[in-house]
Every structure is written in C-alpha cells, then in structure tokens.
Amino acid sequence: CGRWLIDCKVLPPNHRVVWPSAVVFDLAQALRDGVLLCQLLHNLSPGSIDLKDINFRPQMSQFLCLKNIRTFLKVCHDKFGLRNSELFDPFDLFDVRDFGKVISAVSRLSLHHVAQNKGIRPFPSEETAENDDDVYRSLEELADEHDLGEDIYDCVPCEDEGDDIYEDIIKVEVRQPMKMGMSEDDKRNCCLLEIQETEAKYYRTLEDIEKNYMTPLRQVLSPADVTAIFINLEDLIKVHHSFLRAIDVSMMAGGSTLAKVFLDFKERLLIYGDYCSHMEHAQNTLNQLLAGREDVRQKVEECTLKVQDGKFKLQDLLVVPMQRVLKYHLLLKELLSHSTDRPERQQLKEALEAMQDLAMYINEVKRDKETLKKISEFQSSIENLQVKLEEYGRPKIDGELKVRSIVNHTKQDRYLFLFDKVVIVCKRRGYSYELKEVIELLFHKMTDDPMNNKDVKKWSYGFYLIHLQGKQGFQFFCKTEDMKRKWMEQFE
C-alpha cells in the first residue's frame, strides 16, 4: 500500500513507510488525518474532490481530521462508485480501530479503472487481509499512545515543495562558490550580485505570469476568477518595478546603500500578506476550473507553452512570489556575514530585522486566514450556538472527553472545543454537535487530579476546572495519560 501511494505521488519516494524498519503503524499514522487520502483522490482524478473541502493542516483537531476522512469516503462513494460496505467508518482510521478495512478500501481504489488507466500497478487486499488481523489488532493502542501531530506532517505536500521550483526558475549564473582564499570583499560582491540578479529574474517571472497567463485568461475567465487566481499580482509588479530600479541604482554606487533600499520598501512589501494568505484558495480555484472547464484547460496549456517552453505549470509559478518574499531575510543574512568591517553594517542589521519581521507578518496573516476558516467550520457544525466563536480567540484543541460536573456526579461523553477564552462543551450527534455548555476560562482554574491516574483503565486520567468563586466546577477524563498531558498543556 505504501509503495502504491508513492507511485501515486502522494508520499515522497523516501517516506518512512518503505524504510526497512517500517511497521504498519507508520502507514496508519501517515493517513490518520485524512489529508493524504484526499490528496490521493485528487491525484487519481483531478476535480473529483473539491480542494477547498480539505483541511491541509488539521493538527490537534479531531473535528477537522474526521471531516477530511468523511470527505474522502463521500467522494469514493459518489465519484468512484465504491459501496458503503467496501469503505470504512471514519473512526476505523482516526482511532485506528480497524485499519484492515482502510487498507482494503485503498486497495479497491488501486484496482479502479481510473487508477489502472494511469498504469500504476495495484496492490492486493483479499489474500493478505485474512492474515493481517493480528497485525492490525494492536494499532488502536498505538494510536492512543501517539499524538497525531507527531511526525505526520513530514509527508504532507505544502509550500516547502515550491522551493525546488523557485530555485529552478530564479537560478542565476553569477553565483560563485565561496572558495577558500576569496577575500571578504569578493564574497560580499557575490552576495550583492545574487540579490540583484535574482531580483531581476523574479521581476521578469512576474511579468511573464501577467503577460502570458493573466492577460490571455481574461478571455475565458470571469473577473472574479481572475482575481481569485492571480490575487494582487499587478500590485506586486508595480512594487518590484520600483524595487528593482532602486537595487540597480544602489549597485551602480557599489551596493553600500542596499540595506536602505530594503528598509525603504518594507511597508510596500506588506502586500505579500494578502497574496500569501490567498494562495491556497488561488490554487484550489485554478484546479477546479482546470478540471471542470475544457476551454480553460486548453487556454492554460496554450499559455504554458509560451513560458520557458512549458517547463513550469501555472500552479508552480503562483508559488514563486511567496517563496521569493520569504528569501529576502536569508539573502541579507548571508550579505551581513560578509560585511564585518563595512560602515553600513548596522543598517544591514536593521534591514535583516525588517525582512525577518516581514516573514513573520506573512506567516501570521496566513495562520489567521486558516484559523478563521477553521472557526467557521466549527461554527456551522454546532447547533444552538448563539455566539460568534471568533470572539473567543484562537482554537487550541478539540476532541472527545468524558465530563462530570462536580454538582451532579454523572460522567457523560462530550465533545470539547477549547479556545483561548472558553471551552465549548457539546454532545456529538452524528456529524454535528449540540451545544451543552460554554465555560468561561477567566472564572476557572485548572488543577490536576493525580488520584485517577493510578487506575490503568481507559478514560480514567482526569483533571479539574474549578470555579474561582465556588460555583459549579467540572472534572474531565481523558482516554490516556498522553491525551491528558496534551489537554492540560493547552489549558495552561
């Protein structure tokens, strides 16, 4: 199964599932959040799954992991024709209750004509499934012991994969290896030239995207779709036209004022926050249009042939602006390291700090966008909720616990959403949640319950939320000690 997922370009070729030391749980852990399974359907049949429905970094959210898994199952049923009896319950994967069923369903996908038409060799299920019960039986206990966040995101396709594309597009010939014996001035000049030459190449890339993609695609796309895909590209071009000219002027005078150029442009480069936070939506919009409209697909293919002989797809090129803006602090750091005795060293330090601040700002804006999307999904799934969740800060963790109020002593199954300011206590009803309680953290303090930990049974690992003015408090019970530790860390 692992080898087949690699052949489908869902896992990298050197992923741990094919290491000699690999065990079945490595594969289960890689699939548990549903992201790779959704990516698999997209790779097998682009457009079969709406990428906007996938939460690519669910991390500490059981809610989002299960939503991904349900999205996968629905598309398998609706688009690939698999029967419900051939699929699995979301908890069979998330809790690794029945991983054999998961493998069997993925095997059926490998035998599907869509996969067969790609020439990828399928993998069997029936003949191996009979002997695998013992292998799969202990996996649920392993799942309890391992945090879902552990090592799972090393295989999720994300922005980092754009690095290779960036290097390929923006590579320049002027960069020389830092040879032994080169003077500091020579090394500094190499750094200066690299900044100038890569900026010129980047500016040409932006112009290429506008001239060879954005303008021709206006003929077949609505203005809303053009904006969704290219975001604020025209504004980026204007900024970098001025930025490149200022760099060129500085270089003609020896580059000693380059730090000032970066400082002067810091405010104008803040528009990258908008670009980077909308990039995932841009990619999703483009993929949906390519899958659903033949006229768009043909036009994009026609445009691609005009840009570097079709070497890079539009999806690749759209990643480049984010890669570029996050490189500035690295370029300045290298320049600073070879400017020890330069009079402009202090200003270079300030420019480096400015570009580090810019990178942090962009990442923060991206996170805020992802957080608002997550909160919106929580909001729409909780019935009887009369408040706006975004007023309670960031979501920190969610999942199933057992809750007992200190007044009535009944232990009940509940689903908790922990935010910065409150705990939302719900009862799960199928795929939605009924609101039971909103606990304001300002009026409570958390304390450990070490006594319960002596019981080795599941759901016996407890802690308290005690009301500061002696009103009703709550006791929470977690399935494992590790889960208790994780929840208590998030409450602190």
CORCOR-V853858 format. One record per residue. RES is the residue in one letter. SS is DSSP state (H for helix, E for strand, - for the rest). D_FIRST is the distance of its C-alpha to the first C-alpha in Angstrom with 1 decimal. Layout:
BEGIN
{{RES/SS/D_FIRST} {RES/SS/D_FIRST}}
END
This chain:
BEGIN
{{C/-/0.0} {G/H/3.8} {R/H/5.5} {W/H/5.1} {L/H/6.3} {I/H/8.7} {D/H/9.8} {C/-/10.5} {K/-/12.5} {V/-/11.4} {L/-/10.9} {P/-/13.5} {P/-/13.0} {N/-/14.4} {H/-/12.5} {R/H/12.8} {V/H/9.2} {V/H/9.8} {W/-/13.4} {P/-/14.9} {S/-/15.8} {A/-/12.5} {V/-/12.2} {V/H/10.0} {F/H/12.5} {D/H/11.8} {L/H/8.5} {A/H/10.8} {Q/H/13.6} {A/H/12.0} {L/H/11.4} {R/-/14.6} {D/-/17.0} {G/-/15.4} {V/H/16.1} {L/H/12.8} {L/H/12.0} {C/H/15.5} {Q/H/15.1} {L/H/12.2} {L/H/14.7} {H/H/17.4} {N/H/15.7} {L/H/15.0} {S/-/18.5} {P/-/20.9} {G/-/23.3} {S/-/21.3} {I/-/21.2} {D/-/24.2} {L/H/23.3} {K/H/26.4} {D/H/24.8} {I/-/22.1} {N/-/23.2} {F/-/21.6} {R/-/23.0} {P/-/23.4} {Q/-/23.7} {M/-/25.9} {S/E/26.0} {Q/H/24.5} {F/H/26.1} {L/H/24.3} {C/H/20.8} {L/H/21.4} {K/H/22.8} {N/H/19.7} {I/H/17.6} {R/H/20.4} {T/H/20.5} {F/H/16.9} {L/H/17.6} {K/H/20.9} {V/H/19.7} {C/H/17.1} {H/H/20.1} {D/H/22.8} {K/-/21.4} {F/-/18.5} {G/-/20.4} {L/-/18.0} {R/-/20.3} {N/H/20.7} {S/H/20.1} {E/H/16.5} {L/-/15.8} {F/-/16.4} {D/-/19.2} {P/H/18.8} {F/H/19.8} {D/H/17.0} {L/H/14.9} {F/H/17.7} {D/-/19.2} {V/-/16.0} {R/-/18.2} {D/-/15.7} {F/H/12.1} {G/H/11.4} {K/H/12.7} {V/H/10.5} {I/H/7.3} {S/H/9.6} {A/H/10.8} {V/H/7.7} {S/H/7.3} {R/H/11.0} {L/H/10.8} {S/H/9.0} {L/H/11.9} {H/-/14.4} {H/H/17.2} {V/H/16.9} {A/H/13.5} {Q/H/14.9} {N/-/18.0} {K/-/16.4} {G/-/15.7} {I/-/11.9} {R/-/10.6} {P/-/8.6} {F/-/6.3} {P/-/8.6} {S/-/9.3} {E/H/13.1} {E/H/13.7} {T/H/11.4} {A/H/12.2} {E/-/15.9} {N/-/15.5} {D/-/13.4} {D/H/16.2} {D/H/17.7} {V/H/14.7} {Y/H/14.2} {R/H/18.0} {S/-/18.9} {L/H/16.5} {E/H/19.1} {E/H/21.7} {L/H/19.7} {A/H/19.2} {D/H/23.0} {E/H/23.6} {H/-/21.6} {D/-/22.9} {L/-/20.4} {G/-/22.0} {E/-/21.2} {D/-/19.1} {I/H/17.1} {Y/H/18.9} {D/H/18.3} {C/-/15.3} {V/-/16.9} {P/-/18.6} {C/-/22.3} {E/H/25.7} {D/H/25.2} {E/H/23.2} {G/H/26.6} {D/H/28.2} {D/H/27.3} {I/H/28.6} {Y/H/31.7} {E/H/32.4} {D/H/32.1} {I/H/34.4} {I/H/36.9} {K/-/37.2} {V/-/40.8} {E/-/42.6} {V/-/45.3} {R/-/43.2} {Q/-/44.3} {P/-/42.8} {M/-/44.7} {K/-/46.5} {M/-/48.5} {G/-/52.1} {M/-/51.6} {S/-/54.0} {E/H/52.9} {D/H/54.5} {D/H/52.5} {K/H/49.2} {R/H/50.4} {N/H/51.2} {C/H/47.7} {C/H/46.3} {L/H/48.9} {L/H/48.1} {E/H/44.3} {I/H/45.0} {Q/H/47.4} {E/H/45.3} {T/H/42.0} {E/H/43.8} {A/H/45.4} {K/H/42.1} {Y/H/40.6} {Y/H/43.6} {R/H/43.3} {T/H/39.6} {L/H/40.7} {E/H/43.4} {D/H/41.0} {I/H/38.8} {E/H/41.9} {K/H/43.6} {N/H/40.7} {Y/H/38.5} {M/H/40.4} {T/H/43.7} {P/H/42.4} {L/H/39.9} {R/-/42.8} {Q/-/43.7} {V/-/40.7} {L/-/39.7} {S/-/41.7} {P/H/43.2} {A/H/41.0} {D/H/37.8} {V/H/39.3} {T/H/40.0} {A/H/36.5} {I/H/34.9} {F/H/37.4} {I/-/38.7} {N/-/41.7} {L/H/41.2} {E/H/44.9} {D/H/46.0} {L/H/43.8} {I/H/45.4} {K/H/48.9} {V/H/48.2} {H/H/46.8} {H/H/49.6} {S/H/52.0} {F/H/49.8} {L/H/49.6} {R/H/53.3} {A/H/54.1} {I/H/51.8} {D/H/53.6} {V/H/57.0} {S/H/56.1} {M/H/54.9} {M/H/58.2} {A/-/60.0} {G/-/57.8} {G/-/55.0} {S/-/56.9} {T/-/56.6} {L/H/52.8} {A/H/52.2} {K/H/54.6} {V/H/52.8} {F/H/49.6} {L/H/51.6} {D/H/53.5} {F/H/50.3} {K/-/48.4} {E/-/49.4} {R/H/48.6} {L/H/45.1} {L/H/44.4} {I/H/43.5} {Y/H/40.0} {G/H/39.4} {D/H/39.5} {Y/H/37.4} {C/H/34.6} {S/H/34.5} {H/-/34.1} {M/H/31.6} {E/H/28.5} {H/H/30.5} {A/H/31.7} {Q/H/28.2} {N/H/27.2} {T/H/30.5} {L/H/30.0} {N/H/26.5} {Q/H/27.8} {L/H/30.8} {L/H/29.0} {A/H/26.8} {G/H/29.7} {R/-/32.7} {E/H/33.1} {D/H/36.3} {V/H/34.7} {R/H/31.8} {Q/H/34.3} {K/H/36.6} {V/H/34.0} {E/H/32.9} {E/H/36.7} {C/H/37.2} {T/H/34.3} {L/-/35.9} {K/-/39.0} {V/-/37.3} {Q/H/36.8} {D/H/36.1} {G/H/33.0} {K/-/31.1} {F/-/30.2} {K/-/29.2} {L/H/31.2} {Q/H/28.2} {D/H/28.3} {L/H/32.1} {L/H/32.2} {V/H/30.5} {V/H/33.2} {P/H/36.0} {M/H/34.1} {Q/H/33.1} {R/H/36.7} {V/H/38.4} {L/-/36.2} {K/-/37.3} {Y/H/41.0} {H/H/41.3} {L/H/39.5} {L/H/41.8} {L/H/44.8} {K/H/43.7} {E/H/43.7} {L/H/47.1} {L/H/48.5} {S/H/47.6} {H/-/49.8} {S/-/52.7} {T/-/54.1} {D/-/57.7} {R/-/57.6} {P/-/60.0} {E/-/57.2} {R/H/54.9} {Q/H/55.5} {Q/H/54.8} {L/H/51.6} {K/H/50.5} {E/H/51.3} {A/H/49.4} {L/H/46.3} {E/H/46.6} {A/H/47.0} {M/H/43.8} {Q/H/41.9} {D/H/43.3} {L/H/42.2} {A/H/38.6} {M/H/38.7} {Y/H/40.3} {I/H/37.7} {N/H/34.8} {E/H/36.9} {V/H/37.5} {K/H/33.8} {R/H/33.1} {D/H/36.0} {K/H/34.6} {E/H/31.2} {T/H/33.1} {L/H/35.3} {K/H/32.4} {K/H/30.9} {I/H/34.4} {S/H/34.8} {E/H/31.7} {F/H/33.0} {Q/H/36.5} {S/H/35.5} {S/H/33.6} {I/E/36.4} {E/E/39.2} {N/-/42.8} {L/-/42.3} {Q/-/45.6} {V/-/44.9} {K/-/43.0} {L/H/40.2} {E/H/40.6} {E/H/43.9} {Y/H/42.3} {G/-/40.7} {R/-/37.0} {P/E/34.3} {K/E/33.2} {I/E/30.9} {D/E/30.3} {G/E/28.9} {E/E/30.0} {L/E/32.8} {K/E/35.6} {V/E/39.1} {R/E/42.5} {S/E/45.7} {I/-/48.3} {V/-/50.8} {N/-/49.4} {H/-/47.0} {T/-/44.5} {K/E/40.8} {Q/E/38.7} {D/E/35.1} {R/E/35.1} {Y/E/32.9} {L/E/34.3} {F/E/34.2} {L/E/35.8} {F/E/37.7} {D/-/40.1} {K/-/43.1} {V/E/42.0} {V/E/39.6} {I/E/38.8} {V/E/38.5} {C/E/37.0} {K/E/36.1} {R/E/32.8} {R/E/33.3} {G/-/30.1} {Y/-/28.9} {S/E/32.2} {Y/E/34.5} {E/E/38.1} {L/E/40.2} {K/E/41.9} {E/E/43.3} {V/E/43.6} {I/E/44.4} {E/E/46.1} {L/H/45.2} {L/H/48.6} {F/H/50.3} {H/E/48.0} {K/E/47.0} {M/E/44.0} {T/E/44.6} {D/E/42.5} {D/E/42.8} {P/-/42.4} {M/-/43.7} {N/H/40.7} {N/H/38.3} {K/H/39.9} {D/-/38.3} {V/-/34.8} {K/-/33.8} {K/-/31.4} {W/-/33.1} {S/-/36.1} {Y/E/35.7} {G/E/38.4} {F/E/40.4} {Y/E/43.3} {L/E/44.4} {I/E/48.2} {H/E/50.6} {L/-/53.1} {Q/-/56.0} {G/-/55.3} {K/-/53.9} {Q/-/50.9} {G/-/48.0} {F/E/44.5} {Q/E/42.3} {F/E/38.5} {F/E/36.1} {C/E/32.6} {K/-/29.8} {T/-/29.6} {E/H/31.7} {D/H/29.2} {M/H/29.2} {K/H/33.0} {R/H/33.2} {K/H/31.1} {W/H/33.3} {M/H/36.5} {E/H/35.7} {Q/H/35.3} {F/H/38.5} {E/-/40.5}}
END
